[in-house]
Amino acid sequence: MATKIILDVHTGTDDAVALKTAALSPTSRSRGAAVVNGNTVLDSCVENTLRVFEWIGIRP
């Protein structure tokens, strides 16, 4: 059975890799991502996260 996860991200390169790994892992089932500011302002973090989702073929 896959582990269900929700990631808390402030998407820069490290979180982009985490999102991709979680989404494509056969042992986990990504349920979503909570986006917070961190590396940059919140709007940029949200935009980065949505770009990663689009890149890996997930529609939020």
Secondary structure, DSSP 8 states (H G I E B T S, - for coil): --EEEEEEE--SHHHHHHHHHHHH-TTEEEEEEEE--SSS-HHHHHHHHHHHHHHHT---
